[in-house]
């Protein structure tokens, strides 16, 4: 193989990249949902993802991850974060939904600093080690190497979340209301639907996915404050590559970005993110609206 890299290394790195892409999809799905329904670019989503990881880690300190309770602990962490986001949406995000893009960027970026500061103040600047559930420890043998079991768990979780979110959006009354609110919120309001409550629900649901993603990442056994920036950069790249507001596009793009990042670590470790942006540029040149986006998004 080129660059002195073996076939086994490529295979292992690609599978690991798919696991990374699965986590990124969990982050980007919430970001896609919020943008698709509310048309607000939420830079703070990555910091909420980070906060979800630390909340879950704190819960795991009291009730260690075990084979039977890890699902519950991750869900509790996500729900706690989602509940805490309600006043955030009501008092700070709701007033900017119809404001200029620059205002949205400034407000949401301000919360990046605020939330990250809170995390560093409460939990410190150092990373945290977390005990994994026993069944996720160790590797799965692949060719002459191994891939961590947790990466396969992430892939399964992303598929489950993607299916559930798709079913909610396209097979339920709530999903129909969300899609109607995107097309014409004023007309939907005339039918008696409380648009403000609906938008709050969408925002909270998006934050729930960020919290679940953060909790899932804690299963890797170690979290650090700096992971928020990497997550939000890649999540925004995924949303753009997939097509603004497209859930299916976000899933495909997340896998592309995860694999591109993993291959970049093999090729150019100090600048692996450059491979991700190369994918972004290539997609936008060939299809400016994204893989599954529509013109005018």
N, C-alpha and C positions, 0 to 999 in steps of 0.2 A: 504493500500500500504506500501511497505518497506520504512524504514528510516523515518516513520511518515509523508510521503508526500501523499497528496490526489490525487485521479484520476483527479480532475479538474486542479490541479497544473501541473500534467504531460501533460495533453492535451494542456493547455495554453502554457507551455514551449516548447512543440514539435512544435506547430504552430509558435511560435515566432522564434524557431530555423530554421524553413523553410524560414521565412522572412530574417533571418540573412544569411542563405545559399544562398538565391537569390541575396543578395548584393555581397556576396563573389564570386558568379558565374560571376557577371558583372566584377569584378576585374580579376578573373582567366581566363575569356574568352579572354581578351586582352593579358594576359601573355601566354596563350596557343597558341594564334595566332602568337605571336612574336617568341616563341620558335619553334613552328611547322614549320614556314617558314624560319626563320633566324638562328635557332639553337644557339641562344644566351640566356643565363640565365640572365634575367634582374632584379636584386635586386632593382633597382630604381623604379620599377613599383608601389610599395606601396607608395613611396613618391610622385609620380605623381598623384596617387589617392588622397592623402592628399591635394596636390596643387589644384587639380580640385575641391575639396570640398570648399576650401577657396576662390578660384576664383568665384565659384557660389555664395557663401555667400556674397562676396563683391558686386556682381551684384544684389543680392536680397536686399542688403542695400539700393540701389537706386530705384529699382522697386520691391517692396515687393511681395513675392509669393502670387498669387491669383489663383482661380480656373481656370482662362482662360490663364494665362501666365507662369505657372510653368514649363510646357514642354519646352517652348521657352527659358526660363532662363537656365535650365539645359543643353539644347542643345548648347546655346551660350557659356556657361562655358566649355563644352567639346570640342567645336570647337576651342576656344581660346587656350586651353591647347594643343590640337593637332597641331595647327599652330606653337606654340612656341617650339614644340618638333622637328620640321624639322631640324634646325641647330644642335640640340643635336644628331640626328641620323647621319647627314652628316659628322660632324667634330669629333665626339667621338665614336659613335657606329659602323659606317661603317668600320673603320680601324681594329676593333677587331673581326669581324665576323669569320674570319678563324684563329684566334689566339688561344692559349691554354686556357683551361677552367679557370685556375687560373687567367690569365690576364682578362678574362671577368668578373670574380667575383670581382676582385680588382677594376676595372674601374666602374662597376655598383654600387658597394658598396660605392665607393667614391661619386657618385652622390646622394646616400641616404643621406649622411652627408651634401652635398652641398644644395640639395633641402629642406631638413628639416631645415637647418640653415636659408635659405631664408624665409621660412614660419614663423619661429620664429621671425626673424628680422622685417618682414613686418607686421605681424599680432599679434605678441606677444606670450607669453607662455601660456596664459590663454585660456580657451575654449570660444567659441562664441555661443550665443543663437540666433536662427533664427526663425522667425515667419512662421509657417506652412500654407499651403493653407487651407482654412476653411474646405474643404471636407475631409481632411486627419486628422483632429483633432478628438479626442475622441476614443472610443473603440467599438469593436463589441462584444456583449455579447456571451460568450461561457460557457455552463453549469452554474456554480456559479461564474464565473469570467469574465474577458474580455481581448481581444487582441487588441492592437493598430491597427487602420485602415491602418496605413502606412505599416505594415508588409504584408498585402494582396496586397497593391500596388506594393511592391517590388517583390512579387511572379509573379504578372502579367507582370511586366516589364522584369523580367528575361526570362520568356517564350517568350515574343515578341522578345527580343534581340537574344535569342537562335535560334528562327525560322529564323529571318532575316539573321543572320550570317551563318547558315547552308545553306540557299538558295543562299547567295552570294558565298559561297565556292563551292557548288555542282551544281548550276543551272545557273551560269553566266560564261562568257568568262574570267573575271578577276579571278574568283575562280579557273578555270582550269589552268590559268597561274601560280597562287600561288602554286597549288599542283604540277605542272610540275617543278617549281623552286625548290621545296623541293627535288624532285626525281633526277633531273639532270639540274642544273642551266646553265652549259656550253652548253648543247644541246639546251636548250630554248633560250639562247643568240644567237645561230646560226640562229634561225628563225627570228631574227630582233628585239626581245623584249629587251628593255633596262633594264637589271637586277637591276642596281643600283636604278633606279627610282621606279621599282616595289618593291624592298625591302624597300625603303623609304616610299612608300605608305602603305605597310603592317605595318611598325613600327608606322606610324602616326595613322593608323586605330586602332591598339592596344592601343595606348595612348588615343584615342578618347573614347574607352570603359572605360578606367581608369577614365577619366574626367567625363563621364556620371555617373559612379558608385559613384564618390565623390560627384557630384551634388545630386544624389539620396539620399545619406546618410544624406546630409544637411536637407532633408525633415523631419528627425527625430526631428529636432528642436535644436540640439546641436552638435558641433564638437569640437574636441580637437587635438592638435598636435600629441599626443601619439598613435592615432588610426592607423597611417601608419604602425607601426611595427607589430601590431596584424594582420592587413589586409594582409601584405606580407607573414608573417609566415603561416597563414592559406591558402593563395592562393597557395603557393608552395606545401603545403601538399595536396591540392586539385588536382593540376596538376599531382603530383606523384601518388596519389590514382587513379585518373581517367585514367591515362595512358598518357605519354608524347605526347603532340600534339593532343590529342583526345578531340574534343569539346563535344561530347555526354558524354564521361567519366567525363569531368570536371563538367558537369551539375549534374550528379548523385553524384559525389564526393562532390560537394558543398552542396547538401542537406544533405548528411551524416555528413559532418563536422559541418554544422550549427546546426543540431539536437544534435549531440554528444556534442558540446560546450554548448548548452542550457541545456541538461541533466546534464552535468558536473557542471553547476552552481547550480543545485539542490542538487547534491550529495556531491561535494567537492568544494565549492565556491572559496577557495584560490588557488586551483590548477585545475581549470576547463580545462585548456589547455591540461592537462595530458590525459584526455579522448580522445581528438582529436588525440594525438600521439598514443594512444592505438589502435584506429581505423586504423591509418596508418600502424602500425606494423602488425596488424592482416591481413590487405589486402596484404601487401608485403610478408608475410609468405605464404599465400594461392595462391597469384597470383603476382609474382614479377614484371611483366610488367604493373601492374595496371588493373583496372576493364575492360577498353576497349582498352588497349594498345596492341601492338604487340611486340614480342621479337625482339630485335635489335634496338628499338627506342633509 
